[in-house]
Amino acid sequence: MQSPSVFNIVVFGTQSEFDLTKVLPEGSVIQNVNYDIDKLAEGEVPPGELVICFPPSDKSISMLELAQLLRMGYPSSLIFYLVLRREDFEKKRIIKNGFDNAFLLPWESSELQQSLGEAALYSRLPELKDYAPVKVLDLVAEKVLDFGTKVYLPVNNKLVTIGRSGEPLSGDKLRMLNEGSYGTVFVHKSELSNFHDYTKKVLSEMGQIQSETERQEKMRVAVRELVSDLFVDDVQENTFGKSKAIVEELSKTVSAMMKEQYPVIMKKMESLLNEEYSFYRHLSNVSTYAMIFSMAMGLEKPQEVAVAGVLHDVGKTALPLEVANTEESQMSPHALEAYHKHPQLTIDVIKMKRVPLHERITKAILQHHERCDGSGYPAGLNGSRICVEAKILAIADEFDYLTTLKPGQTKMTPKDALDHMIKENGANPVVMKLDVNILVTLREVLIEGKLTKKEDKNAKQSPF
């Protein structure tokens, strides 16, 4: 196996509340530098393939000035700006001033780690910059491709052709990709339009409304933009209309998935399983699972629970850093008290920004940590006092936790996760946390293929 090449990172500024070494790619070499405006202006900077900046302690240094000076010293390097306090985080303004990306820590630690990993990979394999990742789930066996596809082999640090334009992708190759856990292949950016034309034509024949590549990208962008915009204090930067537009885009994306057939929806759900945790991936996944579970339960408007899923943990970003950096099981009573306020903090932010949401959505968000036995928070509600949307959201939240990839633990399938929750909550009704009746119905519909409650009532063929 090849050892990773050295990846030089220059870090400006210091802080002690976040351990940067935990997110650095293998082979990284760090050089810490104190801010010196005179040296920056004279171009006296150490070499680096990537630059990381923490906010300078000297408040007289403007962000625009800092970005301009750094860009002069590092004309071809990526420059990331890292923020540990939400009040300092205005992502769009930071990027507008000249930084390549900005991250709110610790909530965006996984996104930072991914971006650093990609930068290191592009440094080792520059040609990869000319390619875009697409989901294997969007490829259909024996259908002629209008674009070439490649897979990245990290051991050899190479892109290897797996499919050629003008030729069908064989079933054997597609099985090899799936069995080898290649969830992503790469398409040259010059052929991306061909890929999108292919998915529109081929996938529509199979009852799919949009490709999984498109759906996940739309969800990723919309979720991150919505969370970022919700916490911009400048009303000129973040208006009522902007937040409303993002929520509407999210609703359209999940509504498109609702029109697809059960096997397609299940394949998309399974494609989200067993990935490493990320704050935004968690919000996106919970949104998707909540929508699917709401459909299985026959709710009239599953898209509302999906929107609640996107927003349900936004209030966590308002928590103090000492709370954010601690596992719930390790929190002190004082920290736990603060943590238990995050559902209400989410509602407070939504109201402050005047985001137009139906009462069912806000109730689901506020109650998603309530438990059937009354042991939840923030109000200690129990049983029927908890709305069904919140019960489904709580199950989706736990489902994502159980199926997220964790070091040293075996992967959980959807059946495994549902069976685990049924076992944990079905033994004693007195201490039931999650609604076991909903869990059993989800297992019957999603795993055993029975009719949803709504369809059973209407005696129609299940869309699942």
Summary of the structure (lengths in Angstrom):
residues: 464
radius of gyration: 23.6
end to end distance: 44.9
largest distance: 76.7
contacts: 1447
relative contact order: 0.07
helix: 53%
strand: 11%
